[in-house]
Amino acid sequence: MTESAASKVKPGAWLTGRSTYKRPLSYSGVSVADPRVARAVDLVSYEAELLDRKNYEEWQELYSEDGIYVIPIDPETEDFAGSLNMVFDDDAMRRSRVVRLTEGYAIAAVDAATTVRTLGRFICGEVDDDGVLLRAAQVIVAYKRGTHHLWAGDVEYRVRFGATPADDRIALKVIRLIDSQDSTPAAGFLL
């Protein structure tokens, strides 16, 4: 019987066997330079820009009517409806969240953090003329009341193409935070 790499490491050493997401993405071999992939990357980058500018009304319109936005606690789950999640928003939940964030009555909206999102390490899964499945790394720095908070994770996007790039929509966004199973600071903003 062969020992695994993790079993050869002394307790407390750098290799813990913990990952944000162990299921490998079926890599398509399609480059991010492919026009379809570049189109999807442009959309998710624009989404990050809208969130950092707190333009939630325009942000919600980037999602398809059947689109899902989820932050699961279990980094391995694919059964979002049957699992505990930090966020599990369909169209109605996204719209009600945006109302809370923009009406000015929610404390999270009144005293919202200033954020900067960085997206990178785009890997393409499925790619066809109807859309793209992407995985990316995301780091968010949030600043509020003299304190910085850091949020990081793997993000999976399913982008559905429309007739033009302006008609493209996000059909799925799954954020798998690296610390999703630990206690995490409250986020009064969308990740």
N, C-alpha and C positions, 0 to 999 in steps of 0.2 A: 504494500500500500504506500503510495507516495504522499509525503507531507505537503500541505498547502503552504504558500508563502507566509500567510498570517500565522500559522502554527509554529514557524521557525523564529518568529520575532519575540523577544523578551517582553513581558508585560510592561507597559508604560513606554514602549518604544514608539517610534514615529508611525509605524503601520498599524492602524487600528481596525482595518476592515470596514470602517464606516464610510458610506458614500451617500450622496444626496439621491442618487438614482442609479440602481445597478442594471436595470434592463437596458441593453444596448439598443441604440437607434439603428434601424436597418439603413446603413449608409448607402445612399444611391450612387455615390461617385460623381454626382453633378456638382460642379463648381459654383461658388457664390457669384462668379462672374456671369453665369447663365442668366439671360434677361428675365426669366421667370422667377428665379431665386432673388435676383437684385430687386425685382418688383415687390416681393414679399418682405425683404429686409427693409426696403424703403417704408413700407406700411408700418411695420412694428417699430421702426425708429421714430416715425411720426407719432405713433401712439405714445412712446416714452416722452417725446417733446410736449404733447398735449397734457400729459399727467404732471410733468414738472411745472407747467404753466398754470396748472389747476383749471384747465379748460375742459371741465367734465362733461358739459353738454355736447361739445363736438366729439369728445372721446367716445361717449357711448354710441355714437352713430357709426363708429368704425367696426362695430360688431354686427354679425348677421343676426337676423331675428331669432334664430335657433342657437345662437352662439352661447358658449359656456365660458365663464371665467372662474377658475378654482385654485385654491391654495390648500392642498391636502396636508393633513398632519402626518400620515403614513407616507413616506417618500416612495414606496413601492406600489401603492395602490393604483389601479386603473378603474376601480369601481367607485367613482366619486359620489354617486347617489347613495350608495350603501356604506359609506365610510364617513368618519368624522373629519370635517374640514374647517379651516379657519375662515374660508370664504368659499361659497358655492353659489354663484350668481348666474341665473338665466336672465333673459331680457327684462322681465318684471322686477327682479331683485336689483339688477344694475340700475334701472331707472329710479327705483325708490332710494337707492344709495346715493345717486346723483342729486336727487331732491334734498336729502338730508345734508349733503355736503355744500349745497348752493343756497339753501334758504336762509342760512345765517343763524338758525336756532340751535343747531347741534354744536356742543362744545368742541368736538373734533374739527368742525369747520371754522369756527371762530378763531381758534388758536392753532391752526394747522401748521405743521412743519414745512420748512422750505426744503425741497428735495432736488437732487441731481441723480439721474439714472445713467448708467453706462451699460450698454449691451455689446457683447462681443462673442467670439468663438462660435460663429454660426456654422452649424452642420446640417446638411440637407438630408432628409429622409425621403419620403415619397415626393416625386416631382412629376407633374404632368400639366397639360394645358388647362386643367380646371383649378389647379392650386398647388400649394407646397406645404409640406410638413417640415418645420424647422425646429432645431434645438439651439439654444443660446445660453450664455452665461449672463447674469444680470447682477449688478451691484448698485444699491441705492444708498446714498448718504443723505440722511435727514438731519436737519438742524432746527432745534427748537429750544428756546429759553437757555441759551448758552451751552447746550449739550448736543453732541453729535451721536447719532445712532447709525449703525451699519446693518443693512439687510442684503443678503446674497443668496443666490440659488440658481438652479437650472430652470430654464423656461422653455416649454414646448408650445409652439404655435401651429395651428392649422389655418392657413390663409386660403380663402376661396376667391378666385378671380372673377371679376365682373367684366362687362364689355370694355371698360377702360380702367386704367389704374385708379381713378377716382371712385370707381364702383367696387373695388376690392374690399373684402370684409374679413374680419377675424372670426373664425367659426369656433376656435378653441384656444384658450390660453391657460396653461397649467404651470403654476409657479411652485417648484419644489425647493423650499428654503433649506439651507444647509443645517439649520438648527430647528427644524419644524417639530421635532419630538422633545425639545427642551422648552423651558419657559421663554417666551419671546416678549419684548416690549410691545406695548400697544402701538398700533399704527393708525393714526387718524387720517390716513390718506390711502389711496389705492396703490397696490404694488404692481 
